[in-house]
Amino acid sequence: MYYKKLLGFGVQDLHITKEGAAMKKVLLVERDPAIQNLWERQLAGKVAVIKAFDTTEAKEQLSKNPDIEAIVITVSLSGSKDFVYNARQTFRGPMVATSSLEHLRKSFLELHGCDVQCEKIDVTEVIIAALSL
């Protein structure tokens, strides 16, 4: 189920499970709609998915959804280093670096503030584990 909840002067999207609890929100930052749709299908019923196709949109979504609990970012996107650095100033949830290039994923893990790195095929398993779902 999907609801809108009034918060202060704004409206926040609120996703509810069948059991009535609010679902955890995950921000997926990936330029390929086919990959985003695959992740969304695999995470259906487990988390509420917020999509961004570039880092500018990701900043907007993070600002509009302060209750996001995890972020997945394709680290080959333009501006991904700056996005991770700036997000880390306030965001404390798990950040997952994904790419087909292992050295790039590892650099985001070691140098840029991500907590976990994985290939795109493993993203949903990593999110499920990171959020203890």
C-alpha atoms as an extended CHARMM CRD file, in Angstrom:
* protein
*
       133  EXT
         1         1  MET       CA              0.0000000000        0.0000000000        0.0000000000  PROA      1               0.0000000000
         2         2  TYR       CA              1.0840000000        3.5560000000       -0.6000000000  PROA      2               0.0000000000
         3         3  TYR       CA              0.0820000000        6.6340000000        1.3530000000  PROA      3               0.0000000000
         4         4  LYS       CA              1.0510000000       10.2590000000        1.6770000000  PROA      4               0.0000000000
         5         5  LYS       CA              1.7750000000       11.4910000000        5.1920000000  PROA      5               0.0000000000
         6         6  LEU       CA              1.7860000000       15.1320000000        6.2180000000  PROA      6               0.0000000000
         7         7  LEU       CA              5.0110000000       16.1730000000        7.9240000000  PROA      7               0.0000000000
         8         8  GLY       CA              5.2330000000       19.7590000000        9.0430000000  PROA      8               0.0000000000
         9         9  PHE       CA              4.5020000000       21.8110000000        5.9480000000  PROA      9               0.0000000000
        10        10  GLY       CA              5.3460000000       19.0900000000        3.4340000000  PROA      10              0.0000000000
        11        11  VAL       CA              4.0390000000       15.7490000000        2.3180000000  PROA      11              0.0000000000
        12        12  GLN       CA              6.1280000000       12.6000000000        2.6670000000  PROA      12              0.0000000000
        13        13  ASP       CA              5.5440000000        9.3740000000        0.7620000000  PROA      13              0.0000000000
        14        14  LEU       CA              4.7930000000        6.5330000000        3.1520000000  PROA      14              0.0000000000
        15        15  HSD       CA              4.8790000000        2.9290000000        2.0300000000  PROA      15              0.0000000000
        16        16  ILE       CA              3.0670000000        0.4370000000        4.2700000000  PROA      16              0.0000000000
        17        17  THR       CA              3.5270000000       -3.3340000000        4.4320000000  PROA      17              0.0000000000
        18        18  LYS       CA              0.6070000000       -5.7250000000        4.6140000000  PROA      18              0.0000000000
        19        19  GLU       CA              1.3340000000       -6.0420000000        8.3360000000  PROA      19              0.0000000000
        20        20  GLY       CA              0.8650000000       -2.2720000000        8.7270000000  PROA      20              0.0000000000
        21        21  ALA       CA              4.4890000000       -1.2560000000        9.4030000000  PROA      21              0.0000000000
        22        22  ALA       CA              6.2110000000        1.4410000000        7.3600000000  PROA      22              0.0000000000
        23        23  MET       CA              8.6490000000       -0.0360000000        4.8380000000  PROA      23              0.0000000000
        24        24  LYS       CA             12.2930000000        0.9740000000        4.8620000000  PROA      24              0.0000000000
        25        25  LYS       CA             13.2160000000        3.2340000000        1.9480000000  PROA      25              0.0000000000
        26        26  VAL       CA             16.1530000000        2.5440000000       -0.3440000000  PROA      26              0.0000000000
        27        27  LEU       CA             17.5290000000        5.0530000000       -2.8520000000  PROA      27              0.0000000000
        28        28  LEU       CA             18.7370000000        3.3790000000       -6.0610000000  PROA      28              0.0000000000
        29        29  VAL       CA             21.0660000000        5.5870000000       -8.1120000000  PROA      29              0.0000000000
        30        30  GLU       CA             21.5330000000        3.9260000000      -11.5050000000  PROA      30              0.0000000000
        31        31  ARG       CA             21.3380000000        5.3480000000      -15.0380000000  PROA      31              0.0000000000
        32        32  ASP       CA             19.9030000000        2.1930000000      -16.6860000000  PROA      32              0.0000000000
        33        33  PRO       CA             16.1090000000        1.9260000000      -16.2400000000  PROA      33              0.0000000000
        34        34  ALA       CA             16.1940000000       -1.8250000000      -16.9800000000  PROA      34              0.0000000000
        35        35  ILE       CA             18.5730000000       -2.4530000000      -14.0710000000  PROA      35              0.0000000000
        36        36  GLN       CA             16.5600000000       -0.1830000000      -11.7660000000  PROA      36              0.0000000000
        37        37  ASN       CA             13.3570000000       -2.0120000000      -12.6930000000  PROA      37              0.0000000000
        38        38  LEU       CA             15.0200000000       -5.3810000000      -12.0500000000  PROA      38              0.0000000000
        39        39  TRP       CA             16.2030000000       -4.2710000000       -8.5960000000  PROA      39              0.0000000000
        40        40  GLU       CA             12.7670000000       -2.8350000000       -7.8570000000  PROA      40              0.0000000000
        41        41  ARG       CA             11.0570000000       -6.1310000000       -8.7560000000  PROA      41              0.0000000000
        42        42  GLN       CA             13.5430000000       -8.1140000000       -6.6590000000  PROA      42              0.0000000000
        43        43  LEU       CA             12.9890000000       -5.8140000000       -3.6650000000  PROA      43              0.0000000000
        44        44  ALA       CA              9.1890000000       -5.6400000000       -4.0450000000  PROA      44              0.0000000000
        45        45  GLY       CA              7.4090000000       -6.1320000000       -0.7430000000  PROA      45              0.0000000000
        46        46  LYS       CA             10.6590000000       -5.7970000000        1.2170000000  PROA      46              0.0000000000
        47        47  VAL       CA             11.5120000000       -2.0900000000        0.8550000000  PROA      47              0.0000000000
        48        48  ALA       CA             10.1200000000        1.0490000000       -0.7080000000  PROA      48              0.0000000000
        49        49  VAL       CA             12.2950000000        1.9310000000       -3.7030000000  PROA      49              0.0000000000
        50        50  ILE       CA             13.1730000000        5.5360000000       -4.5300000000  PROA      50              0.0000000000
        51        51  LYS       CA             14.8180000000        5.9020000000       -7.9520000000  PROA      51              0.0000000000
        52        52  ALA       CA             17.3550000000        8.3840000000       -9.2720000000  PROA      52              0.0000000000
        53        53  PHE       CA             18.9640000000        8.1810000000      -12.7030000000  PROA      53              0.0000000000
        54        54  ASP       CA             21.8610000000       10.5590000000      -11.9670000000  PROA      54              0.0000000000
        55        55  THR       CA             23.5200000000       12.1880000000       -8.9690000000  PROA      55              0.0000000000
        56        56  THR       CA             21.5870000000       15.4470000000       -9.3280000000  PROA      56              0.0000000000
        57        57  GLU       CA             18.3110000000       13.5620000000       -9.0490000000  PROA      57              0.0000000000
        58        58  ALA       CA             19.7890000000       11.5020000000       -6.1910000000  PROA      58              0.0000000000
        59        59  LYS       CA             20.5180000000       14.6900000000       -4.1960000000  PROA      59              0.0000000000
        60        60  GLU       CA             16.9360000000       15.8380000000       -4.7480000000  PROA      60              0.0000000000
        61        61  GLN       CA             15.4900000000       12.4820000000       -3.6840000000  PROA      61              0.0000000000
        62        62  LEU       CA             17.6630000000       12.3410000000       -0.5650000000  PROA      62              0.0000000000
        63        63  SER       CA             16.5180000000       15.8390000000        0.3520000000  PROA      63              0.0000000000
        64        64  LYS       CA             12.8310000000       15.0080000000       -0.2480000000  PROA      64              0.0000000000
        65        65  ASN       CA             13.0830000000       11.6620000000        1.5920000000  PROA      65              0.0000000000
        66        66  PRO       CA             15.1240000000       12.1840000000        4.7770000000  PROA      66              0.0000000000
        67        67  ASP       CA             13.9670000000        8.7840000000        6.0400000000  PROA      67              0.0000000000
        68        68  ILE       CA             15.9100000000        6.8470000000        3.3720000000  PROA      68              0.0000000000
        69        69  GLU       CA             17.7020000000        4.0310000000        5.1820000000  PROA      69              0.0000000000
        70        70  ALA       CA             20.1230000000        2.7890000000        2.4920000000  PROA      70              0.0000000000
        71        71  ILE       CA             21.6400000000        4.0590000000       -0.7410000000  PROA      71              0.0000000000
        72        72  VAL       CA             22.8880000000        2.0550000000       -3.7150000000  PROA      72              0.0000000000
        73        73  ILE       CA             25.0000000000        4.0560000000       -6.1560000000  PROA      73              0.0000000000
        74        74  THR       CA             26.5730000000        3.0910000000       -9.4400000000  PROA      74              0.0000000000
        75        75  VAL       CA             29.9820000000        4.6030000000       -8.8330000000  PROA      75              0.0000000000
        76        76  SER       CA             30.7970000000        5.1520000000      -12.4990000000  PROA      76              0.0000000000
        77        77  LEU       CA             28.1350000000        7.8790000000      -12.6950000000  PROA      77              0.0000000000
        78        78  SER       CA             29.3430000000       11.4170000000      -13.2040000000  PROA      78              0.0000000000
        79        79  GLY       CA             29.4540000000       13.1880000000       -9.8440000000  PROA      79              0.0000000000
        80        80  SER       CA             29.2900000000       10.0130000000       -7.7580000000  PROA      80              0.0000000000
        81        81  LYS       CA             32.3180000000       10.8960000000       -5.6000000000  PROA      81              0.0000000000
        82        82  ASP       CA             30.8650000000       14.2860000000       -4.7340000000  PROA      82              0.0000000000
        83        83  PHE       CA             27.4290000000       12.7880000000       -4.0980000000  PROA      83              0.0000000000
        84        84  VAL       CA             28.8070000000       10.1690000000       -1.6860000000  PROA      84              0.0000000000
        85        85  TYR       CA             30.9950000000       12.7270000000        0.0880000000  PROA      85              0.0000000000
        86        86  ASN       CA             28.1390000000       15.2150000000        0.5010000000  PROA      86              0.0000000000
        87        87  ALA       CA             25.5880000000       12.5860000000        1.4810000000  PROA      87              0.0000000000
        88        88  ARG       CA             27.9650000000       11.2660000000        4.1480000000  PROA      88              0.0000000000
        89        89  GLN       CA             27.8560000000       14.6290000000        5.9090000000  PROA      89              0.0000000000
        90        90  THR       CA             24.3860000000       13.7220000000        7.2390000000  PROA      90              0.0000000000
        91        91  PHE       CA             23.4220000000       10.2400000000        5.9860000000  PROA      91              0.0000000000
        92        92  ARG       CA             24.4030000000        7.4390000000        8.3880000000  PROA      92              0.0000000000
        93        93  GLY       CA             22.7700000000        4.4070000000        6.7690000000  PROA      93              0.0000000000
        94        94  PRO       CA             24.5340000000        1.8300000000        4.6160000000  PROA      94              0.0000000000
        95        95  MET       CA             25.8600000000        3.0000000000        1.2520000000  PROA      95              0.0000000000
        96        96  VAL       CA             26.4780000000        0.3700000000       -1.3900000000  PROA      96              0.0000000000
        97        97  ALA       CA             28.9600000000        1.0260000000       -4.2050000000  PROA      97              0.0000000000
        98        98  THR       CA             28.1960000000       -0.9460000000       -7.3390000000  PROA      98              0.0000000000
        99        99  SER       CA             29.9450000000       -1.2150000000      -10.6870000000  PROA      99              0.0000000000
       100       100  SER       CA             31.2380000000       -3.8790000000      -13.0370000000  PROA      100             0.0000000000
       101       101  LEU       CA             34.7420000000       -2.5570000000      -12.2700000000  PROA      101             0.0000000000
       102       102  GLU       CA             36.0290000000       -4.0460000000       -9.0290000000  PROA      102             0.0000000000
       103       103  HSD       CA             38.8310000000       -1.5090000000       -8.5390000000  PROA      103             0.0000000000
       104       104  LEU       CA             36.3180000000        1.3470000000       -8.8070000000  PROA      104             0.0000000000
       105       105  ARG       CA             33.9560000000       -0.2710000000       -6.2730000000  PROA      105             0.0000000000
       106       106  LYS       CA             36.8390000000       -0.8660000000       -3.8680000000  PROA      106             0.0000000000
       107       107  SER       CA             38.0430000000        2.7270000000       -4.1380000000  PROA      107             0.0000000000
       108       108  PHE       CA             34.5920000000        3.9390000000       -3.0300000000  PROA      108             0.0000000000
       109       109  LEU       CA             34.7180000000        1.5100000000       -0.1400000000  PROA      109             0.0000000000
       110       110  GLU       CA             38.2080000000        2.4850000000        0.9590000000  PROA      110             0.0000000000
       111       111  LEU       CA             38.3640000000        6.1940000000        0.1050000000  PROA      111             0.0000000000
       112       112  HSD       CA             34.9740000000        7.7230000000       -0.5210000000  PROA      112             0.0000000000
       113       113  GLY       CA             32.5890000000        6.7000000000        2.2610000000  PROA      113             0.0000000000
       114       114  CYS       CA             30.6840000000        3.6580000000        1.0170000000  PROA      114             0.0000000000
       115       115  ASP       CA             30.1870000000        0.7670000000        3.4620000000  PROA      115             0.0000000000
       116       116  VAL       CA             29.7770000000       -2.1320000000        1.0620000000  PROA      116             0.0000000000
       117       117  GLN       CA             30.7450000000       -2.8540000000       -2.5330000000  PROA      117             0.0000000000
       118       118  CYS       CA             29.2590000000       -5.4300000000       -4.8760000000  PROA      118             0.0000000000
       119       119  GLU       CA             28.5060000000       -6.2290000000       -8.4790000000  PROA      119             0.0000000000
       120       120  LYS       CA             25.1270000000       -5.1270000000       -9.8020000000  PROA      120             0.0000000000
       121       121  ILE       CA             23.8610000000       -8.7030000000       -9.8300000000  PROA      121             0.0000000000
       122       122  ASP       CA             24.2940000000       -8.8830000000       -6.0340000000  PROA      122             0.0000000000
       123       123  VAL       CA             22.7080000000       -5.5370000000       -5.0700000000  PROA      123             0.0000000000
       124       124  THR       CA             19.3950000000       -6.8840000000       -3.8020000000  PROA      124             0.0000000000
       125       125  GLU       CA             21.0460000000       -9.5300000000       -1.6150000000  PROA      125             0.0000000000
       126       126  VAL       CA             23.4010000000       -6.9140000000       -0.1600000000  PROA      126             0.0000000000
       127       127  ILE       CA             20.5220000000       -4.5120000000        0.6160000000  PROA      127             0.0000000000
       128       128  ILE       CA             18.4900000000       -7.2690000000        2.2650000000  PROA      128             0.0000000000
       129       129  ALA       CA             21.4850000000       -8.1860000000        4.4420000000  PROA      129             0.0000000000
       130       130  ALA       CA             22.4540000000       -4.5680000000        5.2130000000  PROA      130             0.0000000000
       131       131  LEU       CA             18.9420000000       -3.7220000000        6.3930000000  PROA      131             0.0000000000
       132       132  SER       CA             18.4410000000       -7.0620000000        8.1990000000  PROA      132             0.0000000000
       133       133  LEU       CA             15.2790000000       -7.8630000000        6.2240000000  PROA      133             0.0000000000
